Amino acid sequence: MRTSEASRPMFAARAARPRAATARPRDGITLFEILIAIIMLTVAVGGLLGSSASVARQMGGGGSQTLAASLAQARLDSLTSLSCAQLAAGAASGSTTQRGVQESWTVTDGRNIKTIDVRINVPRRTNQLRYQMVIPCRD
């Protein structure tokens, strides 16, 4: 008994086709994917290096400002321990260098007050740091 093509089930006709005509998915990665991954990794590492350099600069700047503030505070403490008469007589101005930091101070006389102005020059810093204190004089 011969069966006609029309009476055969549809799946049987598909099974008879050769498998070579269909494309088979390939396992693995391509060279293009590797290049894209390398480029993305390079951009990410570059961003991390740039931000870590910025953080290192900021921490160094914070250290120099801490040093400048402690030197200025020590100077202000030593000058405020003097009486107003002593401030007017001998400590009106001066300068010194400590730990590579240049420090200068001036005392200006006002009406019943003395204004102490301390200026600090820190190496590798473009602008000068300035600290002021006003003390009352009642003598």
PyMOL CGO cylinders between C-alpha atoms (Angstrom):
from pymol import cmd
from pymol.cgo import CYLINDER

trace = [
    CYLINDER, 0.00, 0.00, 0.00, 1.31, 3.28, -1.07, 0.3, 1, 1, 1, 1, 1, 1,
    CYLINDER, 1.31, 3.28, -1.07, 0.66, 6.39, 0.85, 0.3, 1, 1, 1, 1, 1, 1,
    CYLINDER, 0.66, 6.39, 0.85, 0.37, 9.62, -0.86, 0.3, 1, 1, 1, 1, 1, 1,
    CYLINDER, 0.37, 9.62, -0.86, 2.27, 12.75, 0.13, 0.3, 1, 1, 1, 1, 1, 1,
    CYLINDER, 2.27, 12.75, 0.13, -0.92, 14.44, 1.30, 0.3, 1, 1, 1, 1, 1, 1,
    CYLINDER, -0.92, 14.44, 1.30, -1.83, 11.70, 3.73, 0.3, 1, 1, 1, 1, 1, 1,
    CYLINDER, -1.83, 11.70, 3.73, 1.55, 11.73, 5.48, 0.3, 1, 1, 1, 1, 1, 1,
    CYLINDER, 1.55, 11.73, 5.48, 1.73, 13.58, 8.74, 0.3, 1, 1, 1, 1, 1, 1,
    CYLINDER, 1.73, 13.58, 8.74, 3.41, 16.94, 8.60, 0.3, 1, 1, 1, 1, 1, 1,
    CYLINDER, 3.41, 16.94, 8.60, 6.14, 16.13, 11.11, 0.3, 1, 1, 1, 1, 1, 1,
    CYLINDER, 6.14, 16.13, 11.11, 7.29, 13.23, 9.00, 0.3, 1, 1, 1, 1, 1, 1,
    CYLINDER, 7.29, 13.23, 9.00, 8.01, 15.56, 6.08, 0.3, 1, 1, 1, 1, 1, 1,
    CYLINDER, 8.01, 15.56, 6.08, 10.14, 17.78, 8.24, 0.3, 1, 1, 1, 1, 1, 1,
    CYLINDER, 10.14, 17.78, 8.24, 12.08, 14.90, 9.65, 0.3, 1, 1, 1, 1, 1, 1,
    CYLINDER, 12.08, 14.90, 9.65, 13.12, 13.85, 6.19, 0.3, 1, 1, 1, 1, 1, 1,
    CYLINDER, 13.12, 13.85, 6.19, 14.96, 17.15, 5.50, 0.3, 1, 1, 1, 1, 1, 1,
    CYLINDER, 14.96, 17.15, 5.50, 18.70, 17.21, 5.96, 0.3, 1, 1, 1, 1, 1, 1,
    CYLINDER, 18.70, 17.21, 5.96, 19.99, 18.99, 9.08, 0.3, 1, 1, 1, 1, 1, 1,
    CYLINDER, 19.99, 18.99, 9.08, 22.90, 20.73, 7.38, 0.3, 1, 1, 1, 1, 1, 1,
    CYLINDER, 22.90, 20.73, 7.38, 20.75, 23.59, 6.08, 0.3, 1, 1, 1, 1, 1, 1,
    CYLINDER, 20.75, 23.59, 6.08, 19.87, 24.98, 9.52, 0.3, 1, 1, 1, 1, 1, 1,
    CYLINDER, 19.87, 24.98, 9.52, 22.35, 27.17, 11.39, 0.3, 1, 1, 1, 1, 1, 1,
    CYLINDER, 22.35, 27.17, 11.39, 23.44, 25.84, 14.72, 0.3, 1, 1, 1, 1, 1, 1,
    CYLINDER, 23.44, 25.84, 14.72, 24.19, 28.28, 17.57, 0.3, 1, 1, 1, 1, 1, 1,
    CYLINDER, 24.19, 28.28, 17.57, 27.87, 28.40, 18.42, 0.3, 1, 1, 1, 1, 1, 1,
    CYLINDER, 27.87, 28.40, 18.42, 29.17, 28.09, 21.92, 0.3, 1, 1, 1, 1, 1, 1,
    CYLINDER, 29.17, 28.09, 21.92, 31.81, 30.54, 23.19, 0.3, 1, 1, 1, 1, 1, 1,
    CYLINDER, 31.81, 30.54, 23.19, 32.49, 34.23, 22.68, 0.3, 1, 1, 1, 1, 1, 1,
    CYLINDER, 32.49, 34.23, 22.68, 33.66, 36.19, 19.69, 0.3, 1, 1, 1, 1, 1, 1,
    CYLINDER, 33.66, 36.19, 19.69, 36.66, 38.43, 19.30, 0.3, 1, 1, 1, 1, 1, 1,
    CYLINDER, 36.66, 38.43, 19.30, 34.36, 41.46, 19.07, 0.3, 1, 1, 1, 1, 1, 1,
    CYLINDER, 34.36, 41.46, 19.07, 32.82, 40.65, 22.46, 0.3, 1, 1, 1, 1, 1, 1,
    CYLINDER, 32.82, 40.65, 22.46, 36.27, 40.33, 24.00, 0.3, 1, 1, 1, 1, 1, 1,
    CYLINDER, 36.27, 40.33, 24.00, 37.31, 43.73, 22.60, 0.3, 1, 1, 1, 1, 1, 1,
    CYLINDER, 37.31, 43.73, 22.60, 34.16, 45.41, 23.94, 0.3, 1, 1, 1, 1, 1, 1,
    CYLINDER, 34.16, 45.41, 23.94, 34.75, 43.86, 27.38, 0.3, 1, 1, 1, 1, 1, 1,
    CYLINDER, 34.75, 43.86, 27.38, 38.37, 45.07, 27.41, 0.3, 1, 1, 1, 1, 1, 1,
    CYLINDER, 38.37, 45.07, 27.41, 37.31, 48.60, 26.44, 0.3, 1, 1, 1, 1, 1, 1,
    CYLINDER, 37.31, 48.60, 26.44, 34.65, 48.70, 29.17, 0.3, 1, 1, 1, 1, 1, 1,
    CYLINDER, 34.65, 48.70, 29.17, 37.14, 47.43, 31.75, 0.3, 1, 1, 1, 1, 1, 1,
    CYLINDER, 37.14, 47.43, 31.75, 39.71, 50.02, 30.69, 0.3, 1, 1, 1, 1, 1, 1,
    CYLINDER, 39.71, 50.02, 30.69, 37.20, 52.85, 31.05, 0.3, 1, 1, 1, 1, 1, 1,
    CYLINDER, 37.20, 52.85, 31.05, 36.15, 51.63, 34.50, 0.3, 1, 1, 1, 1, 1, 1,
    CYLINDER, 36.15, 51.63, 34.50, 39.74, 51.28, 35.75, 0.3, 1, 1, 1, 1, 1, 1,
    CYLINDER, 39.74, 51.28, 35.75, 40.60, 54.73, 34.34, 0.3, 1, 1, 1, 1, 1, 1,
    CYLINDER, 40.60, 54.73, 34.34, 37.71, 56.26, 36.25, 0.3, 1, 1, 1, 1, 1, 1,
    CYLINDER, 37.71, 56.26, 36.25, 38.80, 54.59, 39.47, 0.3, 1, 1, 1, 1, 1, 1,
    CYLINDER, 38.80, 54.59, 39.47, 42.38, 55.80, 39.07, 0.3, 1, 1, 1, 1, 1, 1,
    CYLINDER, 42.38, 55.80, 39.07, 41.22, 59.37, 38.39, 0.3, 1, 1, 1, 1, 1, 1,
    CYLINDER, 41.22, 59.37, 38.39, 39.00, 59.45, 41.45, 0.3, 1, 1, 1, 1, 1, 1,
    CYLINDER, 39.00, 59.45, 41.45, 41.66, 57.92, 43.71, 0.3, 1, 1, 1, 1, 1, 1,
    CYLINDER, 41.66, 57.92, 43.71, 44.16, 60.59, 42.62, 0.3, 1, 1, 1, 1, 1, 1,
    CYLINDER, 44.16, 60.59, 42.62, 41.59, 63.26, 43.44, 0.3, 1, 1, 1, 1, 1, 1,
    CYLINDER, 41.59, 63.26, 43.44, 40.96, 61.77, 46.88, 0.3, 1, 1, 1, 1, 1, 1,
    CYLINDER, 40.96, 61.77, 46.88, 44.72, 61.63, 47.57, 0.3, 1, 1, 1, 1, 1, 1,
    CYLINDER, 44.72, 61.63, 47.57, 45.06, 65.33, 46.65, 0.3, 1, 1, 1, 1, 1, 1,
    CYLINDER, 45.06, 65.33, 46.65, 42.15, 66.28, 48.89, 0.3, 1, 1, 1, 1, 1, 1,
    CYLINDER, 42.15, 66.28, 48.89, 43.57, 64.33, 51.82, 0.3, 1, 1, 1, 1, 1, 1,
    CYLINDER, 43.57, 64.33, 51.82, 46.96, 66.01, 51.37, 0.3, 1, 1, 1, 1, 1, 1,
    CYLINDER, 46.96, 66.01, 51.37, 45.26, 69.40, 51.27, 0.3, 1, 1, 1, 1, 1, 1,
    CYLINDER, 45.26, 69.40, 51.27, 43.33, 68.56, 54.41, 0.3, 1, 1, 1, 1, 1, 1,
    CYLINDER, 43.33, 68.56, 54.41, 46.55, 67.63, 56.18, 0.3, 1, 1, 1, 1, 1, 1,
    CYLINDER, 46.55, 67.63, 56.18, 48.20, 70.92, 55.24, 0.3, 1, 1, 1, 1, 1, 1,
    CYLINDER, 48.20, 70.92, 55.24, 45.16, 72.90, 56.37, 0.3, 1, 1, 1, 1, 1, 1,
    CYLINDER, 45.16, 72.90, 56.37, 45.16, 71.03, 59.68, 0.3, 1, 1, 1, 1, 1, 1,
    CYLINDER, 45.16, 71.03, 59.68, 48.83, 71.90, 60.16, 0.3, 1, 1, 1, 1, 1, 1,
    CYLINDER, 48.83, 71.90, 60.16, 48.16, 75.55, 59.29, 0.3, 1, 1, 1, 1, 1, 1,
    CYLINDER, 48.16, 75.55, 59.29, 45.20, 75.73, 61.67, 0.3, 1, 1, 1, 1, 1, 1,
    CYLINDER, 45.20, 75.73, 61.67, 47.15, 74.22, 64.55, 0.3, 1, 1, 1, 1, 1, 1,
    CYLINDER, 47.15, 74.22, 64.55, 50.06, 76.65, 64.01, 0.3, 1, 1, 1, 1, 1, 1,
    CYLINDER, 50.06, 76.65, 64.01, 47.67, 79.60, 63.82, 0.3, 1, 1, 1, 1, 1, 1,
    CYLINDER, 47.67, 79.60, 63.82, 45.85, 78.46, 66.95, 0.3, 1, 1, 1, 1, 1, 1,
    CYLINDER, 45.85, 78.46, 66.95, 49.14, 78.17, 68.84, 0.3, 1, 1, 1, 1, 1, 1,
    CYLINDER, 49.14, 78.17, 68.84, 50.12, 81.68, 67.73, 0.3, 1, 1, 1, 1, 1, 1,
    CYLINDER, 50.12, 81.68, 67.73, 46.73, 83.12, 68.67, 0.3, 1, 1, 1, 1, 1, 1,
    CYLINDER, 46.73, 83.12, 68.67, 46.90, 81.42, 72.09, 0.3, 1, 1, 1, 1, 1, 1,
    CYLINDER, 46.90, 81.42, 72.09, 50.37, 82.80, 72.77, 0.3, 1, 1, 1, 1, 1, 1,
    CYLINDER, 50.37, 82.80, 72.77, 49.37, 86.33, 71.75, 0.3, 1, 1, 1, 1, 1, 1,
    CYLINDER, 49.37, 86.33, 71.75, 46.09, 86.36, 73.68, 0.3, 1, 1, 1, 1, 1, 1,
    CYLINDER, 46.09, 86.36, 73.68, 47.93, 85.33, 76.85, 0.3, 1, 1, 1, 1, 1, 1,
    CYLINDER, 47.93, 85.33, 76.85, 49.68, 88.73, 76.79, 0.3, 1, 1, 1, 1, 1, 1,
    CYLINDER, 49.68, 88.73, 76.79, 48.11, 91.85, 78.18, 0.3, 1, 1, 1, 1, 1, 1,
    CYLINDER, 48.11, 91.85, 78.18, 46.95, 94.61, 75.85, 0.3, 1, 1, 1, 1, 1, 1,
    CYLINDER, 46.95, 94.61, 75.85, 49.88, 96.78, 76.95, 0.3, 1, 1, 1, 1, 1, 1,
    CYLINDER, 49.88, 96.78, 76.95, 52.35, 94.02, 76.04, 0.3, 1, 1, 1, 1, 1, 1,
    CYLINDER, 52.35, 94.02, 76.04, 50.66, 93.46, 72.69, 0.3, 1, 1, 1, 1, 1, 1,
    CYLINDER, 50.66, 93.46, 72.69, 50.98, 97.14, 71.82, 0.3, 1, 1, 1, 1, 1, 1,
    CYLINDER, 50.98, 97.14, 71.82, 54.60, 97.32, 72.96, 0.3, 1, 1, 1, 1, 1, 1,
    CYLINDER, 54.60, 97.32, 72.96, 56.42, 94.34, 71.51, 0.3, 1, 1, 1, 1, 1, 1,
    CYLINDER, 56.42, 94.34, 71.51, 54.28, 91.79, 69.71, 0.3, 1, 1, 1, 1, 1, 1,
    CYLINDER, 54.28, 91.79, 69.71, 52.75, 94.07, 67.08, 0.3, 1, 1, 1, 1, 1, 1,
    CYLINDER, 52.75, 94.07, 67.08, 54.08, 92.00, 64.19, 0.3, 1, 1, 1, 1, 1, 1,
    CYLINDER, 54.08, 92.00, 64.19, 56.42, 89.15, 63.41, 0.3, 1, 1, 1, 1, 1, 1,
    CYLINDER, 56.42, 89.15, 63.41, 57.06, 86.14, 61.23, 0.3, 1, 1, 1, 1, 1, 1,
    CYLINDER, 57.06, 86.14, 61.23, 58.55, 82.70, 61.54, 0.3, 1, 1, 1, 1, 1, 1,
    CYLINDER, 58.55, 82.70, 61.54, 58.87, 79.43, 59.63, 0.3, 1, 1, 1, 1, 1, 1,
    CYLINDER, 58.87, 79.43, 59.63, 57.96, 76.14, 61.28, 0.3, 1, 1, 1, 1, 1, 1,
    CYLINDER, 57.96, 76.14, 61.28, 57.90, 72.72, 59.59, 0.3, 1, 1, 1, 1, 1, 1,
    CYLINDER, 57.90, 72.72, 59.59, 58.18, 74.38, 56.18, 0.3, 1, 1, 1, 1, 1, 1,
    CYLINDER, 58.18, 74.38, 56.18, 55.17, 76.62, 56.80, 0.3, 1, 1, 1, 1, 1, 1,
    CYLINDER, 55.17, 76.62, 56.80, 55.64, 80.40, 56.78, 0.3, 1, 1, 1, 1, 1, 1,
    CYLINDER, 55.64, 80.40, 56.78, 53.68, 82.26, 59.40, 0.3, 1, 1, 1, 1, 1, 1,
    CYLINDER, 53.68, 82.26, 59.40, 53.28, 86.00, 59.89, 0.3, 1, 1, 1, 1, 1, 1,
    CYLINDER, 53.28, 86.00, 59.89, 51.14, 87.97, 62.32, 0.3, 1, 1, 1, 1, 1, 1,
    CYLINDER, 51.14, 87.97, 62.32, 50.16, 91.54, 62.99, 0.3, 1, 1, 1, 1, 1, 1,
    CYLINDER, 50.16, 91.54, 62.99, 48.35, 93.13, 65.90, 0.3, 1, 1, 1, 1, 1, 1,
    CYLINDER, 48.35, 93.13, 65.90, 46.31, 96.22, 65.15, 0.3, 1, 1, 1, 1, 1, 1,
    CYLINDER, 46.31, 96.22, 65.15, 45.05, 98.58, 67.79, 0.3, 1, 1, 1, 1, 1, 1,
    CYLINDER, 45.05, 98.58, 67.79, 41.41, 99.58, 67.82, 0.3, 1, 1, 1, 1, 1, 1,
    CYLINDER, 41.41, 99.58, 67.82, 39.18, 101.33, 70.25, 0.3, 1, 1, 1, 1, 1, 1,
    CYLINDER, 39.18, 101.33, 70.25, 39.24, 99.08, 73.35, 0.3, 1, 1, 1, 1, 1, 1,
    CYLINDER, 39.24, 99.08, 73.35, 40.13, 96.04, 71.20, 0.3, 1, 1, 1, 1, 1, 1,
    CYLINDER, 40.13, 96.04, 71.20, 43.16, 94.41, 69.63, 0.3, 1, 1, 1, 1, 1, 1,
    CYLINDER, 43.16, 94.41, 69.63, 42.82, 92.53, 66.34, 0.3, 1, 1, 1, 1, 1, 1,
    CYLINDER, 42.82, 92.53, 66.34, 45.28, 89.72, 65.77, 0.3, 1, 1, 1, 1, 1, 1,
    CYLINDER, 45.28, 89.72, 65.77, 45.74, 88.69, 62.14, 0.3, 1, 1, 1, 1, 1, 1,
    CYLINDER, 45.74, 88.69, 62.14, 47.70, 85.50, 61.42, 0.3, 1, 1, 1, 1, 1, 1,
    CYLINDER, 47.70, 85.50, 61.42, 48.61, 84.59, 57.84, 0.3, 1, 1, 1, 1, 1, 1,
    CYLINDER, 48.61, 84.59, 57.84, 49.91, 81.15, 56.90, 0.3, 1, 1, 1, 1, 1, 1,
    CYLINDER, 49.91, 81.15, 56.90, 51.68, 80.17, 53.66, 0.3, 1, 1, 1, 1, 1, 1,
    CYLINDER, 51.68, 80.17, 53.66, 51.66, 76.41, 53.14, 0.3, 1, 1, 1, 1, 1, 1,
    CYLINDER, 51.66, 76.41, 53.14, 53.92, 74.84, 50.48, 0.3, 1, 1, 1, 1, 1, 1,
    CYLINDER, 53.92, 74.84, 50.48, 52.16, 73.65, 47.29, 0.3, 1, 1, 1, 1, 1, 1,
    CYLINDER, 52.16, 73.65, 47.29, 49.14, 75.84, 48.08, 0.3, 1, 1, 1, 1, 1, 1,
    CYLINDER, 49.14, 75.84, 48.08, 48.36, 78.81, 45.89, 0.3, 1, 1, 1, 1, 1, 1,
    CYLINDER, 48.36, 78.81, 45.89, 46.43, 81.00, 48.29, 0.3, 1, 1, 1, 1, 1, 1,
    CYLINDER, 46.43, 81.00, 48.29, 47.32, 82.18, 51.76, 0.3, 1, 1, 1, 1, 1, 1,
    CYLINDER, 47.32, 82.18, 51.76, 45.32, 81.06, 54.79, 0.3, 1, 1, 1, 1, 1, 1,
    CYLINDER, 45.32, 81.06, 54.79, 44.20, 83.84, 57.11, 0.3, 1, 1, 1, 1, 1, 1,
    CYLINDER, 44.20, 83.84, 57.11, 43.00, 83.61, 60.71, 0.3, 1, 1, 1, 1, 1, 1,
    CYLINDER, 43.00, 83.61, 60.71, 41.76, 86.55, 62.80, 0.3, 1, 1, 1, 1, 1, 1,
    CYLINDER, 41.76, 86.55, 62.80, 40.88, 87.09, 66.44, 0.3, 1, 1, 1, 1, 1, 1,
    CYLINDER, 40.88, 87.09, 66.44, 39.56, 90.13, 68.24, 0.3, 1, 1, 1, 1, 1, 1,
    CYLINDER, 39.56, 90.13, 68.24, 40.28, 90.51, 71.94, 0.3, 1, 1, 1, 1, 1, 1,
    CYLINDER, 40.28, 90.51, 71.94, 38.81, 93.17, 74.25, 0.3, 1, 1, 1, 1, 1, 1,
    CYLINDER, 38.81, 93.17, 74.25, 41.13, 95.48, 76.18, 0.3, 1, 1, 1, 1, 1, 1,
    CYLINDER, 41.13, 95.48, 76.18, 39.99, 96.77, 79.55, 0.3, 1, 1, 1, 1, 1, 1,
    CYLINDER, 39.99, 96.77, 79.55, 43.24, 98.00, 81.10, 0.3, 1, 1, 1, 1, 1, 1,
]
cmd.load_cgo(trace, "trace")
